[in-house]
């Protein structure tokens, strides 16, 4: 079984509504794509994606997603969130559950193993 990897810039999803963004991601994952989003999902978007995924699970064709947000450690810009500022850039990986194993070591290196 083969998978493709879609690197999605923030400009692709920034103007999508909450529901459209979730559908955009889930449609690609169901079609056997590993989606790498340039920006992280909000907690609400993550929850919505998980909820919609649970409704789509079909153990014959689709058994769920693997969702990982990763802090790259790069300085990007200062943003305020709940009174705290952040200097780091994050990205999100959403993949078919059976497509990858994702490991993060103690140095912060993210390793992705593609399953067959």
N, C-alpha and C positions, 0 to 999 in steps of 0.2 A: 504494500500500500504506500502511495507516495503523498507527500505534503508539499505545499509551497509556503514560502515565507513572505509576508506582506509587511514592508516597512511603511508605516502610515505617518506622514507629517501632520503636525498639529493643524495646519491650514485645511486639511481634508475634513476634519470633524468639528472644528471650532464653531461653525455656524449651524450645526445640526441640533435639533431639539433633543431633549433627554431621551425620548423613545426612539427617535431616528438614529441616535448614536448607538444605543444598545442593539437595535436591529442591524445596523451597519456592521458592527463587530460580530454579532452572533451568526449572521448570514455567512460571513467569510469563514468562520470557524467550522460551521456545519459543512461547508464545501471543502473541508480538509486544508484550510490555511492556518498557519501560525501567524498571528497578528502581533506586530510590535508597534505600539503606539508611542509617538514621540513624547507625549505628555501622560501624566497619571490620570486615572479615573478618580472622580470624587467618591467619597464613601457611599453616597446615594446611587451613583452610577454603578459602582461595584455590586451593591445589593440588588439593584434592578436587573443587572446582567445575570447574577446568580439565580434570582427568582425566575426569570424568563428561561434560563437554561434548564432549571428543574422541570418546567412544563414541557420542554422539548425532548427530554431524554427518551430514547428508544434504544434499548440495549442491543438491538441488532445493528442499527446504523449509526447511532450517536449516543455515547455514554457520558457526556458532560464535558466540562472545560477545566483547564488548569489556568489559574490567574495569579500572576506575580507582578508586583510593582518593585522596581529596582531604583535605588538612589545611586546615580553615577558618580556622585562626589564632585561634579564640576560646578564651578560658580556660574550662575546664570543671571539671577536678578534677585532683589529682595522683595519678597511678597509678604503680606500680613495675613495670617490665618489664626483666628482665635487669639489675637494679641501677640503672637510669636512671629518672628521673621525667619525666613528660610533662604539660604544661599545655594541650595543644591538643586540640580536638575534630576527629575525622575522620569522613567519611562515604564510602560506597562506591557507585559507579554500575556496574550490570551491565546491558548492553544487547545486543540482537541485533547481531552484527558489522556487518551492512549497514544498521542503523538510524541510526547517528550517527557523526559525527566529533567527537572530543573534543580540545580544544586547551587548554593551560595556558600563559599568557604569563609573562614574566619578573617581573611584579608579583604573580603567584600567582592571577590571575583565571582561572577555569575557564570556557571557552566550549564550548557543545554545539551543533553544527550537525546538524539533523535531515535525513537523506537521504530521497529519494523512492524 
